[in-house]
Amino acid sequence: MKNFIALSFLILMVGCSTVGGVYDAGRTVVTGAVDTLATGTSQVVSAVTEDVVDVIAFTGDTTAGLIASTSEYIDKETDEIQDKEEKK
C-alpha cells in the first residue's frame, strides 16, 4: 500500500508539473502572438495613415498648382485681349 501511495504521489507530481509547464508555454505563446499581432497591426495602420496623408497632400499641392497655372493662363489671355482693345 505504501508503494501504491508513493507511486500515485510521484505520478501526480510529474503530471502537475507537466500541466504547469504546458500552461506556461501556452501562455507564453499566446501572449507573444497577441503582442506580435498588436504591434504588427499598429505598424500597418500607421503606414496606411501616412500614405493616405501623403496622397491627400500631393492631391492638394497638385490642385493648387493647377489652379495657379490656370489663373496665370487666364490672366495672360485677358491681358492680351485688353492690349488688343487698347490698340484699336
C-alpha positions in Angstrom: 0.0 0.0 0.0 2.9 2.4 0.8 4.3 1.7 -2.6 1.0 2.5 -4.3 0.6 5.8 -2.4 4.2 6.8 -3.2 3.8 5.8 -6.9 0.5 7.7 -7.0 2.1 10.8 -5.5 5.0 10.6 -7.9 2.7 10.3 -10.9 0.6 13.2 -9.7 3.6 15.4 -9.1 5.0 14.7 -12.5 1.6 15.2 -14.1 1.1 18.5 -12.3 4.5 19.8 -13.4 3.8 18.8 -16.9 0.4 20.5 -16.9 2.1 23.6 -15.3 4.8 23.6 -18.0 2.3 23.2 -20.8 0.2 26.0 -19.3 3.3 28.3 -19.0 4.4 27.5 -22.5 0.9 28.1 -23.9 0.6 31.4 -22.0 4.0 32.5 -23.4 3.0 31.6 -27.0 -0.4 33.3 -26.7 0.9 36.5 -25.1 3.7 36.6 -27.7 1.3 36.1 -30.5 -1.1 38.8 -29.2 1.8 41.2 -28.7 3.1 40.5 -32.2 -0.3 40.9 -33.7 -0.9 44.2 -31.9 2.5 45.6 -32.9 2.0 44.5 -36.5 -1.5 45.9 -36.7 -0.2 49.2 -35.2 2.6 49.4 -37.8 0.2 48.7 -40.7 -2.3 51.3 -39.5 0.4 53.8 -39.1 1.8 53.1 -42.6 -1.6 53.3 -44.2 -2.4 56.6 -42.4 0.9 58.0 -43.5 0.2 57.0 -47.1 -3.3 58.5 -47.1 -1.9 61.8 -45.7 0.8 61.8 -48.3 -1.8 61.2 -51.1 -4.0 64.0 -49.8 -1.1 66.4 -49.5 0.0 65.5 -53.0 -3.5 66.0 -54.4 -3.8 69.3 -52.6 -0.5 70.5 -53.9 -1.3 69.4 -57.4 -4.7 71.0 -57.3 -3.2 74.3 -56.0 -0.6 74.2 -58.7 -3.2 73.5 -61.4 -5.3 76.4 -60.2 -2.3 78.7 -60.1 -1.3 77.7 -63.6 -4.9 78.1 -64.9 -5.1 81.5 -63.2 -1.9 82.7 -64.8 -3.0 81.5 -68.2 -6.4 83.2 -67.9 -4.6 86.4 -66.7 -2.2 86.3 -69.7 -5.1 85.7 -72.1 -7.1 88.5 -70.7 -4.1 90.8 -70.8 -3.6 90.1 -74.5 -7.3 90.8 -75.2 -7.1 94.1 -73.2 -3.9 95.0 -75.1 -5.7 94.4 -78.4 -8.6 96.5 -77.4 -6.4 99.4 -76.2 -4.5 99.4 -79.6 -7.7 100.0 -81.5 
